[in-house]
Amino acid sequence: MKITPTVEVKCDCKIPFQSELEHHLEQLISRPENPSNFQTAANLKSLAAVLHHRLIFIKVTHPIKDMRPRLLKKVKQLLNKDLVGTIKGTKNEITLILL
């Protein structure tokens, strides 16, 4: 039985297009060769404006071993955020802290 990774994005504010962002990051992790496009430039501008000075937590359940570089590159591209720390949860969970 193959377990697919899941992504949950948290912030201390309301994130526009949150479900689309989570879906996009999940697809990037599970199928790196063919990630979906994240909607429109308007979505990106709206996200970037809201999250500009915010701390973001991305919880990945059942992470794939080599997913971190791809995920961080995509988050940097989408949200202009850098990794500042990680929290190891259970055996199958990691939380990335981005600023």
N, C-alpha and C positions, 0 to 999 in steps of 0.2 A: 504494500500500500504506500503510495507516494503522498507525502504531506507537503503541501505548498506553503511557502512563506506568506505571512500577513504583515501588513504595515499599519500602524496607527500613529497619526501625527497629533501632538498636543501642544497647546500654547496657552498663555494667560489671556488670550483674546479670541474673538470669533474669527475663524479662518474661512475666507470665501473659497468656494469650490473645494472644500476639504475632502469630500468623498472622491472627486475626480483626481485630486492630487495623490491620495492614498492608493487609488486604483492604478494610476500611472506608475508609481514607485513599486507596487507589487508586480506589475508586468515587467518592469525593468529587472527586478530580481529573478523572477521565474523564467523569463524568456529574454535574455539579454541580446540575442541576435536580432530580435524583431520587436523593440519596444513601441508602444503606441505614442502618437503625438499628443502632447498635452494641450488640447483645445486650441485657444486663440491667444494672440499677443495681449488682448485685453485682459484675459484671465491672469496672465503672468504679471502684467502691470498692477492689477488689483492686489494680487498676492504679495508682490514685492513691496507695495506701499504700506500694506497693513503690517507685514512682518519685519519691516526694515530694522527696527531697534528692539526686537523681541527675541527672547530665548525660546528655542523650539526643541521639543523632545520627539524623536522618532523611535517608536518601539517596534522592533522586528521580531516576530515569533517564527520559529523554525528557520533561522537564517541559513543561507548557503555560505559555505566557507569563503568563497572569493567574491562575495557580493559587496563588501564594504567599499572598495575603490570605485566601483561603478556607481553605487548609490551616492557616495560623497561627491563625485564629479557631477552627477545630475542635480543634486541639491545645490551645489555651488552655482551651476549654470542657471537653474530656475529661480533660486531665492537669494543668491549671493551670500550664503552662510558658510561658515567654517566650523569644523569639528573642534569642540573645546573639551570634550570628555565623553566617557562611556560608563554605563551602569550595567553590570552583568546581573541579570535576573536569574531565573531558573535555568536549567541546563539548555533549554531551547528558546531562550529569550535574551535579547540585548537591547538596551536603550541608548541611542546616540544623542548627545547634547550638542546643539548647534547654536552659534551666536553670530 
